[in-house]
Amino acid sequence: MQHLGQSLSFGYARESCAWCDGSGDNLGSICAACDGKGKVLVRQPAKKCPMCGGDGKNAASLFLGQLCVLCGGRGWALALKE
């Protein structure tokens, strides 16, 4: 597997993680959506996740505070952890 900073990052740009608002922290813990980096790699052109509308929350869930099942809480369509 290649490092994402090399050829796989072509066509991707760093965007703020929706779950932690780019801080890398979520309620005193490392953000589960971005592994504490605050940024995620997003395929360009960037598009918000169609399921959560870009907020990273699972709107279909009865439980509050769950990551969106489609984007993993990142808030973007076609986003990867760095």
C-alpha positions as CSV (number, residue, x, y, z in Angstrom):
1,M,0.0,0.0,0.0
2,Q,1.3,3.5,-0.9
3,H,1.4,6.4,1.5
4,L,-1.5,8.7,0.8
5,G,0.9,11.6,0.7
6,Q,2.3,10.2,-2.5
7,S,0.5,9.3,-5.7
8,L,-2.8,8.4,-4.2
9,S,-3.4,12.0,-3.0
10,F,-3.5,13.2,-6.6
11,G,-7.0,14.5,-7.2
12,Y,-7.6,14.9,-3.5
13,A,-7.3,17.9,-1.2
14,R,-7.3,18.3,2.6
15,E,-10.6,19.5,4.0
16,S,-11.8,19.9,7.6
17,C,-13.4,17.0,9.3
18,A,-17.1,17.5,10.0
19,W,-17.2,15.4,13.1
20,C,-14.7,17.5,15.1
21,D,-14.9,20.8,13.0
22,G,-11.2,20.4,12.1
23,S,-10.0,20.4,15.7
24,G,-9.0,16.7,15.8
25,D,-10.7,16.4,19.2
26,N,-14.2,15.3,20.1
27,L,-15.3,15.6,23.7
28,G,-11.8,15.3,25.1
29,S,-11.0,12.2,22.9
30,I,-9.2,11.8,19.6
31,C,-11.7,12.3,16.8
32,A,-12.8,8.9,15.4
33,A,-13.6,10.3,12.0
34,C,-10.1,11.7,11.2
35,D,-7.9,10.0,13.8
36,G,-7.2,13.3,15.5
37,K,-5.7,15.0,12.4
38,G,-8.6,17.5,11.9
39,K,-8.3,17.1,8.2
40,V,-9.4,14.4,5.7
41,L,-8.4,13.8,2.1
42,V,-11.4,14.5,-0.1
43,R,-11.7,13.7,-3.8
44,Q,-12.0,16.8,-5.8
45,P,-14.3,18.5,-6.7
46,A,-15.4,18.3,-3.1
47,K,-19.0,17.3,-2.5
48,K,-20.8,17.1,0.9
49,C,-22.0,13.6,1.9
50,P,-25.5,13.1,0.5
51,M,-26.7,11.1,3.6
52,C,-25.7,13.6,6.4
53,G,-25.6,16.8,4.4
54,G,-22.0,17.4,5.5
55,D,-22.4,17.4,9.3
56,G,-21.1,13.9,9.8
57,K,-24.0,12.7,11.9
58,N,-26.1,9.6,11.1
59,A,-29.5,11.2,10.5
60,A,-31.2,7.8,10.1
61,S,-30.1,6.7,13.6
62,L,-32.3,6.8,16.7
63,F,-29.1,7.3,18.7
64,L,-27.6,10.8,18.9
65,G,-23.9,11.2,18.4
66,Q,-23.3,8.4,15.9
67,L,-21.1,8.8,12.9
68,C,-22.8,8.9,9.5
69,V,-22.6,5.4,8.1
70,L,-21.9,6.7,4.6
71,C,-19.0,9.1,5.2
72,G,-17.8,7.8,8.6
73,G,-18.4,11.2,10.2
74,R,-16.0,13.1,7.8
75,G,-18.9,15.0,6.1
76,W,-17.6,14.6,2.6
77,A,-18.4,12.2,-0.2
78,L,-15.3,10.1,-1.2
79,A,-13.2,11.1,1.8
80,L,-10.3,9.2,3.2
81,K,-8.5,9.3,6.5
82,E,-4.9,10.6,6.0
